[in-house]
Amino acid sequence: MKFKILCVLLLSGLTACAQIPTKEEVEKTGKSAEQEDISQLNLPKQELTAPILFDFLVGETALQRGNLEIAVSRYVKLAKTTRDPRIAKRATEIALHAGNPFAAEQAAAMWVELEPDSTDGRQTIAALLVNIGKLDAARPHLEKLLASEKDSIGNAFMQLNQLLSRNTDKVATLQLIQRLSQPYTDVPEVHFAISQAAWFANQHPLAAEEMQRALTLRPGWEIAAVHNGRILQRISSTDASEFYRDYLKKYPAANEVRIAYARVLIGDNHTDLAREQLQWLSEKNPEDAEITLAVGLLATEMGDFDITETSFKKALSLGYKDTNAVHFHLGQIYEETKRPDMAMASYQMVKSGGRYLPAQIRYADLLALKGHLKEAREHLQKLPAANDQQTAHLILAEAQILRRSKAHREVFDLLNDGLKKLPDYPELLYDRALAADKLGKFSILEKDLRKLIKLKPDSAHAYNALGYSLAERGAQLPEALKLIRKAVELSPEDPYIMDSLGWVYYRMGNFVEGLNYLNLAFAARPDAEIAAHLGEVLWAKGAKDNAKDIWRHALEKDPENDVLLETLQRLLKKKTID
């Protein structure tokens, strides 16, 4: 199954026509049968009447001027008037180009009605119906398309599975694939498709059962083996590990399976066994750049940066195509191993692609850490931004550099200017709220965070920041508690949010609950700020020696932490501990 239009729709949503067909084909519609050979198409014989010509000219003029709404309406009207499948096709394409799925559906339905043997037409209507969630309506079209592709039904199902995976109703998608698969139960790709759909529908036992059926029908199918292990891992990492090990005994050259196996071993902290797999991959594939890079990435997961560096450099020497990615990863490794100059050099080697901007941001950050604040800011300001997201990221990166230098006023002004350009950008609002807090501009802080909560009601950090700010100032403590409880609900494992909950309980006079949550937070992350809060509660309860011990250790790790130093100054009248 070619699924040409389906694939376009899959990649670009509903705007499938990057290039609308020329008008010549449509102009032929008004010509007589003697002027063109239409015998095979069985197209209608009609005259180019004045109304048809008028609608055609209006539609084309609107299209050329970019008035897609008028173009769509005229061509849909033309399709109804002429009953010509070529016009219906063009109407469909223009509607897709205009991002009008409902008009496209109407036009495509006419196209298929007028030309029922058109594969392109049926593919288009099927893809449209899937994209707008009308799976039941898409089903008969998909059944006909599949029936016409019996010689390549496996590939057809793999492509169909990719298309259907975009649908948000995963249970309905699974049910549709199961129905479509019924005539083809002896095809391994069919069971693969069902397994994938079951996986996305969170029906993991069914996913495992169907993937095993695929492997029974095609035992050496490596991609199915990889996915089978991933499904098993969700149930039991031991089962996944055993499956991969047994599979590799039968198919030792299955590199993708071996990579997946190594990843499971790393996740289970079986680093020695994982290293054996990496060594195997390296020895058996010495000239394979992609395998070499994969070995480096796996070594990174183990923290074995020597192997990582060697593998990345070898991948470059072997001609790995995405050099930007490799240089970016090398930069990260050099940062991790405290080699900032080499990291900066690697980031500068990233010349284009999706990693270009992150690499330049990291370069600027390292430049600032070396004391070249002005140059770092200038570097960021010169970088081109292709969209609002990139613009925001550059502003946030510059703000971070300034924040580390405690230039809070400059941070606030920078973010203020950024929000004039992007007034509803969540990350800018959050960062300006934090900057406002440093300057005592609590009204701006509250305004920004409450706006952020409206824009992103699932932002745990927004609820937490607002609740903590209220608690810290001793204002509206019941609301502060409510806000932080909401943050905990959204992100129950976050130690900083747990710290805020303990802190608000303490500020409300509930020492027991406060101490419980602060101990939980500190156990999860012995951060200096959490230590400051925990120590203060212990101090208030009379456990002053315990408090000092916690503060002392925190001070050794983070001697410049503002919250900790303020706590010591307020309670001990000094910023040191004897």
N, C-alpha and C positions, 0 to 999 in steps of 0.2 A: 504493500500500500504506500503510495507516494506521499499522500497527505501534504501536498505542497502548500495549500492555503492554510491548512490546519497548523502547520509548523510556523508560518508567518504570524498567525494569530497568537500562537503560543508565545512567541518571542516578543511581540509588541502589543499585546492586549487586543483591543478592538480597532486600533489604527493600523490595519493590515496593509494598506496601500501606500507604501512609501513613494510610489510613482504611479499615478493614475494613467490608464491607457489613453492613447491619443484619440481624438475625435473622429479620425478617418473611418474607423470601423462603424461607428454609429451613423456617420453621414451616408453610408451605403444603404442604411435601412430604407431610405426613401426612394432608392433606385428600383427600377423594374427588374423582373427576373431575367430579362435579356441582358442586362448590364452586369450581372454577377452570377456566378455559379452557386446556387443555394440548394441544389438538389439533395445533397447529403444531410443538410441541416434541417430541411423541411421548414424553412422560415416563412413567415407570413408575407404575402404579396400585397403591397399597399402603396398608395401614392403619398408623395410628400406634400401633404395638405398644409394650408396656411397655419392652422392651429398647431400642428406638429412642428412645423418649421419655427414658429414663434417660441414655443416652449424649449425647443432645442437650442435656439440662439440665446435665450434668456439664461438657460442652464449653463451653457458654455461660457458666456460672458461673466456670470456670477462666479464660476469656477476659476476663471483666469484672474479675477479681482479678489479672490480669497473669500468671497461671501458664500461659505459652504452651506449655510442653512437654506438659502434660496436654491442653490445648485441641487441639493438633495431633494427638496420638495418638487422641483421641476422634473427631475429625472424619474422620481417615483411616479409622478403623474404621467410622464411619457411611457413608462413601462406598462401602466394600466391601459393607456390609450392604444398603444401599438400592439400590445401582446407579443412583443418581439423579445426573445430570450437575450439577444445581445444588449438591448436597452436595459433589461432587468439586471443583467450582469454589471453593466456600467453603473447603474443606480446603486447596486450593492456596494461596489468598490468606492464610489464617492461617499456614500453614507459611512462606510468604515473609516475612510480618510477623515471624515468630519467628526468621528467619535460618537456617532449616533447609532447605537446598537438596535434600537427599536425600528428605525427606518430601514436599517440594513437587514434586519430579520424579515420585514415585510417584502423588501425587494428580492431577497434571496429565496423566499418562499415562492414568489412568482417565477423566478429563474428556474427553480426545480420543477415547478408545475408545467412551465412552457417547454422545458428541455429535460425531461426526466432521466435521460441517459447520460447527462453531463456529470462526470465525476467531480469536476471542479465545483460545480454548483452544489452538489450534495455535500461535499466536504465543507464548503463554506457555511451552509445552513447548519450543519452539524456542529461545527466549531462555534458559531455564533450562539446557538442554543446552550452549549456547554458553558460558554463564557458568561452568559447571563443567568445561569443556574437552572435552565429548563431541561433537566436531564431526561425526563420522561418523553418530552417532545423530540429530543435528539436521538433517542434509542432506535426508532425505525430507520432513520437515515444511516446510523452507524451499522446497524445490522445489514443493510444493503451494501454498504461499502465493504464490510468484512467479507460478505458472501462473494463479492467480485474479486477478492484477493486470496483465494484459497491456496494458490501456489506459494504465496509469501505471507501466510497468515501470522507466522511468528513475528516477523518484523512489523506487521501491521499492529499487532497487539502491544508491542513495545512502544511504538509511536503513540498509539491511542492512550496507553497508560500515562505517558508524559503529558498529553493534553489534559486528561481528566484529573491529574494531580493538582491542577490549578483551582479546581472547584473547592469552595470552602466547606461544603457539606460532605464531610469525609465518609459518613455512614451511607449516604445516598450514592456516592461515587462507588463505594465497595459493592453495593447492591446492583448497580448498573453493570459493572464489570463482570460480576458473577452471572448475571442474566446473559450478557453478550458472549460469555465463554462457553455456554452449555453445549453448542455443537462441536467444540474444539478441545475436548478434555484430554486428547492425546498429544497436545502441543505444549512443550515445556514453557515457552514464553507466556502462555495463557496463565499457567499457575504462578509464574513470576509476577505477572501483573496483578493477580488476585492477592498475592502475598504483600506486595507493596501497598495496595489499597487498604488491606487489613491493618498493616503497620500504621498507616496514617490515621486510621480509624481507632487506634489503640486496642485492636483485637489481636494481641500478640500471639496467643496460642494458635489462632487460625493462620496468622502470618507464618509461623514456624511450620505448620502442617503443609501449607501450600508450597512453601519454598522447598521443603523436603520432597514433595511430589515432583517439582521441577527438576531437582537433582536426581531423582530416580529415573526420570525420562532422559536426562542428559547428565550422566555422572561427572563428567569432566568440565562442566560449565563453571568457569572460575568466578564470574561476577555473581552467580547465584550462590556459590559457596561463601563468598565474602559477605553477602547480605544475610545468609543463613546464620553465620557466626554472630553478626550484629544483633539479629533477633534473639538468638540464644543468650547473648550477653545481657540483654534486658531482663531475662528470666534468671540466668545464673552465669556468672563469668567463668566458673569452673566448667560448665557444660560447653560454653563457647570455646574455651581453651582446648578441651578434649576433642571437640569436633575439628578445629583447625589442625591440631596435631595429627589426628588420624587421616585427615584429608591430604596433608602434606606427605605422609608416608606413601600414599598412592600416586600423588602428583607433585613431586618435589620441585618441579620447575614453575609452580604456580606462585609467582612473585607477589601478586596482589594479596593473595591469601596469607603469604608469609608476613607481609607488612602488617596486615590486620591482626595476625597472631602476635606479632611483636608488640603491637599497641595494647592488646589485652594483657600481655605479660607485664608491660610497664605499669598499666593501671592497677595490677595486682601486686606491684612491688617485687616481681620476680626479675630483678634487673640482670642477674647472671644469665638466666635463660633467654632474656630479651637480647643480650649482647651476642649470644650464640646465633640468634636469627639474623642480627645485623651483619655479623661476620660472614654467614652463609651468603647473604644477599650481595655483599661486597666482593667476595671471592668468585661467585658464579656469574656476576655481571660487571666485570671490571671496566667495561667500555660503555656502559649504559648510563647516560647522564641523569635520566629521570630517577632511576633506581638509586643512584649515588646521592641525589638530592634528598630522596625519601629517607635514606639511611641517616643523613644529617639531621633531618627534622625529628626523626625518632630519637636520635641521640640527645637532641635538645630537651625532649620530654623527660629524659633520664637525668638531665643536668650534666651530661658528659660532653662538655663544650669542646674538648680537644678533638674528639671524633667529629663533632659538628663542623668545626672550622675546616678540618682536613677534607671532609666530604663536600662542603660547599665550594671550596677552592677547586677541588677535582672536578666537580660538576661544571664549573666555569671552563676549565681546561678542556673538557669533553664537548664543549659547545652547547651547553644548556641554553635553550632559546630565550627564556625570560630572565635575562641578566639583571634586570631591575629588581626582580624579586630576590635573587640570590644576594645582591649587594645590600639590599634592605635587611635581610636576615643576618648577614654578616655584621652589619652595623649594630643590630640588637645584641649579638653575641659579644662583640667588643665592649658594648656598654655593660653587659652583665659581668664581664671579666675585668672591669675597671681599666679599659684602654680607650679613653675618650678620643684621643687624637686619631686612632685608627677607625673608631666608630664614625667620626666626622668625615673622614676621607671616604669611607664606604657609602655613607648617606649622600655624599656629593656625586657618587657614581650612579645614583638613581636618576635617570634622565627623563623618564616619561612614565605614563601608565597610572594605575590606581594607587601605586605606592609613592609616587613622586611627592605629593604634598605632605604625607606623613613623614617621609624621609627629611624633607626640608625643615619641617617643624622640629624634628628631633635634632637636626643640625643646629638650628637657632638656639634651642634649649641648652645644648652642650656648650655652644659659644657663650651664652650668658653665664653658665656655671664657671667658665674660665675667666669671668670678670669683664667680658666685652658686651655689656648690656646694650649700649647704643647700637653697636654693629648687629647684634642679634635682632633688635627691633626693626632696624632698617632692612635686614634680610627678609623678615616676615612681611613687611609692608610692600616689598617689591614683588612678592610672589603673586602670580595671576590667579584669580578665583573664577571658576567656570560657572558657579551657581551660588545660591544663597547659603547652602550648607557649607561649602568651602570658605565663603566669606566669614561665616560664623566661626568655623574652626580656626581660622587665622587670627581672628579677634581674641578668641579664648586662649590660644597659645600665647599671644602677646601678653594677655592679662595674667597668665600663670607665671610668666617670667617676671613681670612687675610685682606680683604678689609675693614671690619668693624674696624679693628685695625689700618687702614691707612698704612698697610705694602705694599705699592703699588709696590715696586721693587720685593718683594717676590711673589706677585700676578702675576706680569708679567712673572717672571721666571717659576712659576708653570704652567701657561697657555702655555708658550712657549714650555715647555717639553711635555705637553699634546698634542699640535699640531704636535709634531714630531711623535707621535703614531697615531694620528687621524687628519691628515692634512686638511681634508675637513669637519670637524664637525662644523656645523653652530654656535651652542651656544658657543663653545670654541673660534671661530673667533670673535664673537661679544664681548665676555668678554675680550679677549686680546686687542681688539681695545679700549675698555674703559680704560683698564690698561695702554695702550700706551699713551692715552690722559693725564692721570695723570702724566706721566713721560716726557711729551713733545715730545714723539716719534710720530710726526704727520704723517710721511711717512708710518710707520707701520700701524697706525690707518687707513689711507686712503686705503692702500693695502688690509687690512683685510676686511674692509667694502665693498669695490668694489668687492672683491672676493665673499663675502657673498651675495651680490645683484645678482651676476651671478648664484650662487648656489640656492638661494631662491628669485626669483624676486618678490614674494609677501610679503616679509618681510618689513613691515612698519617701524619697529624699525631700520633696517639697513639704509634705506633711511633717516630717521629722524636723526639718530646719525651722519651720514656723513654730511648732510646738516647743522645741528647745529654746528658741529665742524668747517666747513668752515665759517659759519656766525660769530661764536665767534672770529675767527682769522681775520675777515674782508677780507677773501680771496675768490675769485671766487663767489661773492655774487649772480650773476644771476644763476649760477649752484646750489648754496645752496637753492635758492628759488624754483627752479625746483624740486630738490630732496625732499624738505619738502612738496611741493604741491602733489607730488606723494605719500608721506607717508599719507597725509590727505585723499587722494583718497582711499587708502587701509584701513585706520582706521579713519573715520571721527569723531568719538566720543571720541577719546583719548585726554585728556586735555594736556598731555605733548607734543604731537605733535602740538596741537593748540598753546601752549606756544612757541614752536620753530618757528612756522609760524609768530607769532607776533614779535618775537625777530629778525628774519631776515628782516622783513619789517622795523623795527626800525633801524637796522644796515644799511639799504639802504637809510635811511633818510625819510621814509614814516611813520611819527609819528601817523597819523590818523588810518591807517590800523593796524599798530603795536599795538596801544592802544586798538582797537576793539577786536583783537584776544586775546590779553593778558587778557582783562577783561572777555572774554568768558571762557578762560582757568581757571582763578582764581575763577570764579563763580562755575565752575564744580568741581574744586579741589583746595582749598586754601593752596597749598603746599608752603614750604619755598622758593624753587628755583623759582617757578612761581611768588611768592611775590617779590623776589629780582628783577626780570625782570620788573614786572609791576611798582614797586616803582621807578626803574631807569628811565623808560620812563616818569612817572609823574614828577620826579625830573627835567628831561631835559626840560619838558614843563613849568616848574616854579611852579608846584603844590607840593611844598616841604613838606608842612604840611601833605597833603594826603599820600605822599610817606612815611614819617616817621611813620604815623599811621599804614600803612600796614606792614612796616618792624618791628615795635614794636610788633605787634600781632604775626607775624611769628617767631620772635626771642623768644617769650615766649613759643611757641610750639616746636621749634626746634633750641635750642641755639647753636648747633654744626654744623649746615649746612654750608659747605664750600663755596658754591656760595653766600649765604646771607652774611656771614662774610667778604668775599672778596669785595662784593659790598659796604658794610658799610665802610670798611677800605679805599676803593678807593674814595668814595664820601664824607664821613664824617671825614675821617682821624682817625677813631676809630671804634671799634667793638661793641659799645653800643649806645643806644639812650636815650637821657635825657628825 
